[in-house]
Amino acid sequence: MYTIKYDKLVRDLIPDIIAEAGKKPVTRILSDKKEYLNYLNTKLAEEFTEYRENGDIEELADMLEVIYALVLAKGFSIEELEELRLKKRAERGGFEKGIVLLKVQGGGNN
């Protein structure tokens, strides 16, 4: 028998999937909000790293799932997040044009 240690946040159904495969998952439930947010932040960084490595859209979906969990854990709704996103988009635009700001020169009276 072998043991692989993880100590990382996983999706809610992962323990069931592991058990169905005939293995024994050992888990704990995070009850401390600060600890939960820390694990979510770590998970987001992990998913971002995986996306940077392989560019797979599945990693973007994982990142979005973690972002949604962060939003809810902070006491906001997904709708509030989307409203904020749309507000910022209306005020400042999106990223579709691929604009890179190289520098800003002063507009003084020289």
N, C-alpha and C positions, 0 to 999 in steps of 0.2 A: 504494500500500500504506500502511496506517495502523498505528499502535501505540497501544494503550491500556495504561497502567501501572496495576497494582493493588497489589502487595506485601501481599497478604492471604492468610490461610489459607482453603483451599477444600476441599470434600468430595473424597474420593479419586478419584471417577470424572469429575470436572469436566475435567481435561486430555484425557481420552479423548473426552468429549462435544464439546469445542472442536475437537479434531483431526477428528472425524467431520463437523463442519460445514465442513471445508476450511480451517481456520485453524491457526496454529502457536502452541501454548502454550509459553511459556518458564517453566520451573519450577525449583525447588530443593527438596531434602528437608531438613527441619530435623533435625539430629542432636544439637544441644545441648538438653538437657532444659529448662533455664531459658528459653531462647529459645522453645522449643515451648510452654511454659506461658504465656509472655507473649503469644504469638500466639493461644492459646486464650482467654485472658482478654479480649483485644481483640475476638475473634470473638464471645464471649458478650455483650459490651457492644454490639456492632454488631447482633446479633440482637435484643437487648432493645430497642434504639432502634427497630428496624423494627417490633417488636411494639407498642410504645407508639404508633407513628405510625398503624398500620392495624388493630391488634387481631386480626389473622389467626391462627387456630390453627396454621397452617403455621409461623409464626415460633416458636410454643411448641415445636413438634416440632424445629425447628432448634436452639433453646436446649437442649433435652433432649439432643440428639446431642452438642452441645459439652460439656455437663455430664458426660455419660458419658465423653467423651474425657479431660476433666480428671481424673475419678475414676481412670481407668486409668493416666494419666500420673503420677499421684501414688502409684501402687502399690497401689491398692485395687480391689476388684471391684464390679461393679454390685450384686451381692447384698449386699455390706457396706453400700453406700449405702442400699439399700432397708431393710435391718435397722435402720440408724440412723434413717432417716425414720420407720419404724413405732414405734421406741422413743420418739422425741421426740413423736410423735403420741399415744401412750398416756400419756405423762407430762404433756404440755402441751396436747394437743388439736390440731385442724387449724385451718383458716381459713374453714370453710363458713358459720359463723354471722355473719360480717361484723362482729365486735366491734371497736370502736375505743376504746382506752383514752384517756380525756381527761386524767385526773389521778388521783393517789393521795393521799388525805389521811391524816395521821398518826392513829394509834389510841391516842395517849397518854392519860394519866389527867387530862385537863383537864376 
